[in-house]
């Protein structure tokens, strides 16, 4: 089994065009954190953010869930990809949860990717964006 790595501008633009709703695992309430500022940027560009943070009930005016599995089915069906803002060692377990829920695309920003994460994604035939900043990619493919 192999992961499909999304790397080209065309692939990334297609993914971001198809996405209306994005799950952000590790969404922080702290404005200085990348997960917060990038999510705020994405909201400003029309995306619905579905936060995953066990310590928060709401961030950026959107409900937050303690895990991906806690997201209601109707909301889960709207999610095009999962962006993971967690330490690299936490990511393989998150990828397992992503695949168990039937989601297929994982975005691993710098600091979240690792050989173990990519191996887990490959095991599940996932689509992966690795070591790319969502804000930078969005800005470059749409401007």
PyMOL CGO cylinders between C-alpha atoms (Angstrom):
from pymol import cmd
from pymol.cgo import CYLINDER

trace = [
    CYLINDER, 0.00, 0.00, 0.00, 1.13, 3.53, -0.70, 0.3, 1, 1, 1, 1, 1, 1,
    CYLINDER, 1.13, 3.53, -0.70, 0.22, 7.03, 0.29, 0.3, 1, 1, 1, 1, 1, 1,
    CYLINDER, 0.22, 7.03, 0.29, -0.54, 9.41, -2.53, 0.3, 1, 1, 1, 1, 1, 1,
    CYLINDER, -0.54, 9.41, -2.53, 1.55, 12.48, -1.92, 0.3, 1, 1, 1, 1, 1, 1,
    CYLINDER, 1.55, 12.48, -1.92, -0.07, 15.71, -3.06, 0.3, 1, 1, 1, 1, 1, 1,
    CYLINDER, -0.07, 15.71, -3.06, 2.78, 17.98, -4.10, 0.3, 1, 1, 1, 1, 1, 1,
    CYLINDER, 2.78, 17.98, -4.10, 2.04, 19.77, -7.34, 0.3, 1, 1, 1, 1, 1, 1,
    CYLINDER, 2.04, 19.77, -7.34, 0.40, 23.18, -7.42, 0.3, 1, 1, 1, 1, 1, 1,
    CYLINDER, 0.40, 23.18, -7.42, -2.45, 21.66, -9.44, 0.3, 1, 1, 1, 1, 1, 1,
    CYLINDER, -2.45, 21.66, -9.44, -3.06, 18.90, -6.83, 0.3, 1, 1, 1, 1, 1, 1,
    CYLINDER, -3.06, 18.90, -6.83, -2.91, 21.37, -3.94, 0.3, 1, 1, 1, 1, 1, 1,
    CYLINDER, -2.91, 21.37, -3.94, -5.17, 23.87, -5.68, 0.3, 1, 1, 1, 1, 1, 1,
    CYLINDER, -5.17, 23.87, -5.68, -7.71, 21.12, -6.43, 0.3, 1, 1, 1, 1, 1, 1,
    CYLINDER, -7.71, 21.12, -6.43, -7.68, 19.97, -2.80, 0.3, 1, 1, 1, 1, 1, 1,
    CYLINDER, -7.68, 19.97, -2.80, -8.14, 23.50, -1.48, 0.3, 1, 1, 1, 1, 1, 1,
    CYLINDER, -8.14, 23.50, -1.48, -10.85, 24.22, -4.07, 0.3, 1, 1, 1, 1, 1, 1,
    CYLINDER, -10.85, 24.22, -4.07, -12.80, 21.07, -3.16, 0.3, 1, 1, 1, 1, 1, 1,
    CYLINDER, -12.80, 21.07, -3.16, -12.48, 21.71, 0.57, 0.3, 1, 1, 1, 1, 1, 1,
    CYLINDER, -12.48, 21.71, 0.57, -15.29, 23.62, 2.21, 0.3, 1, 1, 1, 1, 1, 1,
    CYLINDER, -15.29, 23.62, 2.21, -14.69, 22.22, 5.68, 0.3, 1, 1, 1, 1, 1, 1,
    CYLINDER, -14.69, 22.22, 5.68, -11.33, 21.32, 7.26, 0.3, 1, 1, 1, 1, 1, 1,
    CYLINDER, -11.33, 21.32, 7.26, -10.72, 19.47, 10.53, 0.3, 1, 1, 1, 1, 1, 1,
    CYLINDER, -10.72, 19.47, 10.53, -7.88, 21.01, 12.53, 0.3, 1, 1, 1, 1, 1, 1,
    CYLINDER, -7.88, 21.01, 12.53, -6.45, 18.53, 15.03, 0.3, 1, 1, 1, 1, 1, 1,
    CYLINDER, -6.45, 18.53, 15.03, -4.58, 20.43, 17.73, 0.3, 1, 1, 1, 1, 1, 1,
    CYLINDER, -4.58, 20.43, 17.73, -6.45, 23.71, 17.21, 0.3, 1, 1, 1, 1, 1, 1,
    CYLINDER, -6.45, 23.71, 17.21, -5.19, 26.06, 19.91, 0.3, 1, 1, 1, 1, 1, 1,
    CYLINDER, -5.19, 26.06, 19.91, -7.01, 28.86, 21.71, 0.3, 1, 1, 1, 1, 1, 1,
    CYLINDER, -7.01, 28.86, 21.71, -3.72, 30.79, 21.76, 0.3, 1, 1, 1, 1, 1, 1,
    CYLINDER, -3.72, 30.79, 21.76, -3.56, 33.34, 18.89, 0.3, 1, 1, 1, 1, 1, 1,
    CYLINDER, -3.56, 33.34, 18.89, 0.24, 33.02, 18.65, 0.3, 1, 1, 1, 1, 1, 1,
    CYLINDER, 0.24, 33.02, 18.65, 0.04, 29.33, 17.75, 0.3, 1, 1, 1, 1, 1, 1,
    CYLINDER, 0.04, 29.33, 17.75, 0.18, 28.35, 14.08, 0.3, 1, 1, 1, 1, 1, 1,
    CYLINDER, 0.18, 28.35, 14.08, -2.95, 26.19, 14.36, 0.3, 1, 1, 1, 1, 1, 1,
    CYLINDER, -2.95, 26.19, 14.36, -4.93, 29.23, 15.55, 0.3, 1, 1, 1, 1, 1, 1,
    CYLINDER, -4.93, 29.23, 15.55, -3.57, 31.84, 13.14, 0.3, 1, 1, 1, 1, 1, 1,
    CYLINDER, -3.57, 31.84, 13.14, -3.76, 29.52, 10.12, 0.3, 1, 1, 1, 1, 1, 1,
    CYLINDER, -3.76, 29.52, 10.12, -7.31, 28.50, 11.01, 0.3, 1, 1, 1, 1, 1, 1,
    CYLINDER, -7.31, 28.50, 11.01, -8.29, 32.16, 11.33, 0.3, 1, 1, 1, 1, 1, 1,
    CYLINDER, -8.29, 32.16, 11.33, -6.72, 32.81, 7.91, 0.3, 1, 1, 1, 1, 1, 1,
    CYLINDER, -6.72, 32.81, 7.91, -8.65, 29.88, 6.42, 0.3, 1, 1, 1, 1, 1, 1,
    CYLINDER, -8.65, 29.88, 6.42, -11.92, 31.16, 7.93, 0.3, 1, 1, 1, 1, 1, 1,
    CYLINDER, -11.92, 31.16, 7.93, -11.26, 34.56, 6.36, 0.3, 1, 1, 1, 1, 1, 1,
    CYLINDER, -11.26, 34.56, 6.36, -11.00, 32.76, 3.01, 0.3, 1, 1, 1, 1, 1, 1,
    CYLINDER, -11.00, 32.76, 3.01, -14.34, 30.99, 3.36, 0.3, 1, 1, 1, 1, 1, 1,
    CYLINDER, -14.34, 30.99, 3.36, -13.46, 27.65, 4.92, 0.3, 1, 1, 1, 1, 1, 1,
    CYLINDER, -13.46, 27.65, 4.92, -15.38, 26.13, 7.82, 0.3, 1, 1, 1, 1, 1, 1,
    CYLINDER, -15.38, 26.13, 7.82, -13.03, 25.01, 10.57, 0.3, 1, 1, 1, 1, 1, 1,
    CYLINDER, -13.03, 25.01, 10.57, -13.85, 21.93, 12.65, 0.3, 1, 1, 1, 1, 1, 1,
    CYLINDER, -13.85, 21.93, 12.65, -11.59, 22.10, 15.69, 0.3, 1, 1, 1, 1, 1, 1,
    CYLINDER, -11.59, 22.10, 15.69, -10.26, 19.12, 17.61, 0.3, 1, 1, 1, 1, 1, 1,
    CYLINDER, -10.26, 19.12, 17.61, -9.01, 20.02, 21.08, 0.3, 1, 1, 1, 1, 1, 1,
    CYLINDER, -9.01, 20.02, 21.08, -10.04, 18.07, 24.19, 0.3, 1, 1, 1, 1, 1, 1,
    CYLINDER, -10.04, 18.07, 24.19, -9.62, 21.15, 26.41, 0.3, 1, 1, 1, 1, 1, 1,
    CYLINDER, -9.62, 21.15, 26.41, -11.89, 23.53, 24.47, 0.3, 1, 1, 1, 1, 1, 1,
    CYLINDER, -11.89, 23.53, 24.47, -15.58, 23.64, 23.62, 0.3, 1, 1, 1, 1, 1, 1,
    CYLINDER, -15.58, 23.64, 23.62, -15.29, 26.44, 21.07, 0.3, 1, 1, 1, 1, 1, 1,
    CYLINDER, -15.29, 26.44, 21.07, -12.43, 28.20, 19.26, 0.3, 1, 1, 1, 1, 1, 1,
    CYLINDER, -12.43, 28.20, 19.26, -12.72, 30.95, 16.64, 0.3, 1, 1, 1, 1, 1, 1,
    CYLINDER, -12.72, 30.95, 16.64, -16.49, 30.87, 17.04, 0.3, 1, 1, 1, 1, 1, 1,
    CYLINDER, -16.49, 30.87, 17.04, -16.74, 27.21, 15.98, 0.3, 1, 1, 1, 1, 1, 1,
    CYLINDER, -16.74, 27.21, 15.98, -17.49, 24.16, 18.11, 0.3, 1, 1, 1, 1, 1, 1,
    CYLINDER, -17.49, 24.16, 18.11, -14.49, 22.11, 19.18, 0.3, 1, 1, 1, 1, 1, 1,
    CYLINDER, -14.49, 22.11, 19.18, -14.53, 18.36, 19.71, 0.3, 1, 1, 1, 1, 1, 1,
    CYLINDER, -14.53, 18.36, 19.71, -12.33, 16.28, 22.03, 0.3, 1, 1, 1, 1, 1, 1,
    CYLINDER, -12.33, 16.28, 22.03, -11.33, 13.91, 19.20, 0.3, 1, 1, 1, 1, 1, 1,
    CYLINDER, -11.33, 13.91, 19.20, -12.04, 13.24, 15.55, 0.3, 1, 1, 1, 1, 1, 1,
    CYLINDER, -12.04, 13.24, 15.55, -14.31, 10.37, 16.62, 0.3, 1, 1, 1, 1, 1, 1,
    CYLINDER, -14.31, 10.37, 16.62, -16.43, 12.81, 18.66, 0.3, 1, 1, 1, 1, 1, 1,
    CYLINDER, -16.43, 12.81, 18.66, -17.34, 14.88, 15.58, 0.3, 1, 1, 1, 1, 1, 1,
    CYLINDER, -17.34, 14.88, 15.58, -21.00, 14.31, 14.69, 0.3, 1, 1, 1, 1, 1, 1,
    CYLINDER, -21.00, 14.31, 14.69, -21.56, 12.24, 11.53, 0.3, 1, 1, 1, 1, 1, 1,
    CYLINDER, -21.56, 12.24, 11.53, -23.26, 15.08, 9.63, 0.3, 1, 1, 1, 1, 1, 1,
    CYLINDER, -23.26, 15.08, 9.63, -20.27, 17.35, 10.29, 0.3, 1, 1, 1, 1, 1, 1,
    CYLINDER, -20.27, 17.35, 10.29, -17.76, 14.59, 9.58, 0.3, 1, 1, 1, 1, 1, 1,
    CYLINDER, -17.76, 14.59, 9.58, -19.26, 14.08, 6.10, 0.3, 1, 1, 1, 1, 1, 1,
    CYLINDER, -19.26, 14.08, 6.10, -18.44, 17.70, 5.20, 0.3, 1, 1, 1, 1, 1, 1,
    CYLINDER, -18.44, 17.70, 5.20, -14.71, 17.44, 6.01, 0.3, 1, 1, 1, 1, 1, 1,
    CYLINDER, -14.71, 17.44, 6.01, -12.44, 17.23, 2.95, 0.3, 1, 1, 1, 1, 1, 1,
    CYLINDER, -12.44, 17.23, 2.95, -9.16, 16.85, 4.83, 0.3, 1, 1, 1, 1, 1, 1,
    CYLINDER, -9.16, 16.85, 4.83, -7.62, 16.76, 8.28, 0.3, 1, 1, 1, 1, 1, 1,
    CYLINDER, -7.62, 16.76, 8.28, -4.75, 19.11, 9.14, 0.3, 1, 1, 1, 1, 1, 1,
    CYLINDER, -4.75, 19.11, 9.14, -2.72, 17.84, 12.08, 0.3, 1, 1, 1, 1, 1, 1,
    CYLINDER, -2.72, 17.84, 12.08, -0.99, 20.40, 14.32, 0.3, 1, 1, 1, 1, 1, 1,
    CYLINDER, -0.99, 20.40, 14.32, 0.50, 17.96, 16.79, 0.3, 1, 1, 1, 1, 1, 1,
    CYLINDER, 0.50, 17.96, 16.79, 3.96, 16.62, 17.59, 0.3, 1, 1, 1, 1, 1, 1,
    CYLINDER, 3.96, 16.62, 17.59, 5.22, 14.15, 15.02, 0.3, 1, 1, 1, 1, 1, 1,
    CYLINDER, 5.22, 14.15, 15.02, 5.15, 11.25, 17.51, 0.3, 1, 1, 1, 1, 1, 1,
    CYLINDER, 5.15, 11.25, 17.51, 1.37, 11.75, 18.01, 0.3, 1, 1, 1, 1, 1, 1,
    CYLINDER, 1.37, 11.75, 18.01, 0.54, 11.69, 14.30, 0.3, 1, 1, 1, 1, 1, 1,
    CYLINDER, 0.54, 11.69, 14.30, 0.49, 7.92, 13.49, 0.3, 1, 1, 1, 1, 1, 1,
    CYLINDER, 0.49, 7.92, 13.49, -2.33, 7.34, 16.01, 0.3, 1, 1, 1, 1, 1, 1,
    CYLINDER, -2.33, 7.34, 16.01, -4.24, 10.30, 14.57, 0.3, 1, 1, 1, 1, 1, 1,
    CYLINDER, -4.24, 10.30, 14.57, -3.84, 8.85, 11.07, 0.3, 1, 1, 1, 1, 1, 1,
    CYLINDER, -3.84, 8.85, 11.07, -5.31, 5.58, 12.35, 0.3, 1, 1, 1, 1, 1, 1,
    CYLINDER, -5.31, 5.58, 12.35, -8.34, 7.51, 13.61, 0.3, 1, 1, 1, 1, 1, 1,
    CYLINDER, -8.34, 7.51, 13.61, -8.61, 9.45, 10.33, 0.3, 1, 1, 1, 1, 1, 1,
    CYLINDER, -8.61, 9.45, 10.33, -8.77, 6.26, 8.31, 0.3, 1, 1, 1, 1, 1, 1,
    CYLINDER, -8.77, 6.26, 8.31, -11.15, 4.52, 10.74, 0.3, 1, 1, 1, 1, 1, 1,
    CYLINDER, -11.15, 4.52, 10.74, -13.58, 7.40, 10.19, 0.3, 1, 1, 1, 1, 1, 1,
    CYLINDER, -13.58, 7.40, 10.19, -13.37, 7.04, 6.41, 0.3, 1, 1, 1, 1, 1, 1,
    CYLINDER, -13.37, 7.04, 6.41, -11.49, 10.28, 5.78, 0.3, 1, 1, 1, 1, 1, 1,
    CYLINDER, -11.49, 10.28, 5.78, -8.77, 10.00, 3.16, 0.3, 1, 1, 1, 1, 1, 1,
    CYLINDER, -8.77, 10.00, 3.16, -6.61, 13.11, 3.14, 0.3, 1, 1, 1, 1, 1, 1,
    CYLINDER, -6.61, 13.11, 3.14, -4.15, 14.29, 5.80, 0.3, 1, 1, 1, 1, 1, 1,
    CYLINDER, -4.15, 14.29, 5.80, -2.23, 17.58, 5.79, 0.3, 1, 1, 1, 1, 1, 1,
    CYLINDER, -2.23, 17.58, 5.79, 0.94, 17.46, 7.89, 0.3, 1, 1, 1, 1, 1, 1,
    CYLINDER, 0.94, 17.46, 7.89, 2.44, 20.92, 8.32, 0.3, 1, 1, 1, 1, 1, 1,
    CYLINDER, 2.44, 20.92, 8.32, 6.14, 21.34, 9.13, 0.3, 1, 1, 1, 1, 1, 1,
    CYLINDER, 6.14, 21.34, 9.13, 6.86, 19.72, 12.49, 0.3, 1, 1, 1, 1, 1, 1,
    CYLINDER, 6.86, 19.72, 12.49, 4.03, 17.18, 12.28, 0.3, 1, 1, 1, 1, 1, 1,
    CYLINDER, 4.03, 17.18, 12.28, 5.46, 14.90, 9.63, 0.3, 1, 1, 1, 1, 1, 1,
    CYLINDER, 5.46, 14.90, 9.63, 7.77, 11.96, 10.29, 0.3, 1, 1, 1, 1, 1, 1,
    CYLINDER, 7.77, 11.96, 10.29, 8.75, 8.67, 8.72, 0.3, 1, 1, 1, 1, 1, 1,
    CYLINDER, 8.75, 8.67, 8.72, 6.32, 6.90, 11.08, 0.3, 1, 1, 1, 1, 1, 1,
    CYLINDER, 6.32, 6.90, 11.08, 3.48, 9.24, 10.07, 0.3, 1, 1, 1, 1, 1, 1,
    CYLINDER, 3.48, 9.24, 10.07, 4.16, 8.74, 6.37, 0.3, 1, 1, 1, 1, 1, 1,
    CYLINDER, 4.16, 8.74, 6.37, 4.37, 4.97, 6.90, 0.3, 1, 1, 1, 1, 1, 1,
    CYLINDER, 4.37, 4.97, 6.90, 0.98, 5.03, 8.68, 0.3, 1, 1, 1, 1, 1, 1,
    CYLINDER, 0.98, 5.03, 8.68, -0.49, 7.07, 5.81, 0.3, 1, 1, 1, 1, 1, 1,
    CYLINDER, -0.49, 7.07, 5.81, 0.97, 4.63, 3.27, 0.3, 1, 1, 1, 1, 1, 1,
    CYLINDER, 0.97, 4.63, 3.27, -0.49, 1.68, 5.18, 0.3, 1, 1, 1, 1, 1, 1,
    CYLINDER, -0.49, 1.68, 5.18, -3.95, 3.22, 4.78, 0.3, 1, 1, 1, 1, 1, 1,
    CYLINDER, -3.95, 3.22, 4.78, -3.55, 4.41, 1.16, 0.3, 1, 1, 1, 1, 1, 1,
    CYLINDER, -3.55, 4.41, 1.16, -4.12, 7.97, 2.33, 0.3, 1, 1, 1, 1, 1, 1,
    CYLINDER, -4.12, 7.97, 2.33, -3.57, 11.16, 0.41, 0.3, 1, 1, 1, 1, 1, 1,
    CYLINDER, -3.57, 11.16, 0.41, -0.91, 13.22, 2.18, 0.3, 1, 1, 1, 1, 1, 1,
    CYLINDER, -0.91, 13.22, 2.18, 0.40, 16.74, 2.05, 0.3, 1, 1, 1, 1, 1, 1,
    CYLINDER, 0.40, 16.74, 2.05, 3.62, 16.75, 4.04, 0.3, 1, 1, 1, 1, 1, 1,
    CYLINDER, 3.62, 16.75, 4.04, 5.84, 19.55, 5.35, 0.3, 1, 1, 1, 1, 1, 1,
    CYLINDER, 5.84, 19.55, 5.35, 3.85, 22.33, 3.70, 0.3, 1, 1, 1, 1, 1, 1,
    CYLINDER, 3.85, 22.33, 3.70, 2.26, 25.29, 5.47, 0.3, 1, 1, 1, 1, 1, 1,
    CYLINDER, 2.26, 25.29, 5.47, -1.45, 25.59, 4.68, 0.3, 1, 1, 1, 1, 1, 1,
    CYLINDER, -1.45, 25.59, 4.68, -1.39, 29.40, 4.70, 0.3, 1, 1, 1, 1, 1, 1,
    CYLINDER, -1.39, 29.40, 4.70, 1.66, 29.58, 2.41, 0.3, 1, 1, 1, 1, 1, 1,
    CYLINDER, 1.66, 29.58, 2.41, 0.26, 27.02, -0.02, 0.3, 1, 1, 1, 1, 1, 1,
    CYLINDER, 0.26, 27.02, -0.02, -3.19, 28.66, -0.09, 0.3, 1, 1, 1, 1, 1, 1,
    CYLINDER, -3.19, 28.66, -0.09, -1.66, 32.07, -0.66, 0.3, 1, 1, 1, 1, 1, 1,
    CYLINDER, -1.66, 32.07, -0.66, 0.60, 30.81, -3.45, 0.3, 1, 1, 1, 1, 1, 1,
    CYLINDER, 0.60, 30.81, -3.45, -2.00, 28.82, -5.39, 0.3, 1, 1, 1, 1, 1, 1,
    CYLINDER, -2.00, 28.82, -5.39, -4.78, 31.42, -5.20, 0.3, 1, 1, 1, 1, 1, 1,
    CYLINDER, -4.78, 31.42, -5.20, -2.85, 34.68, -5.60, 0.3, 1, 1, 1, 1, 1, 1,
]
cmd.load_cgo(trace, "trace")
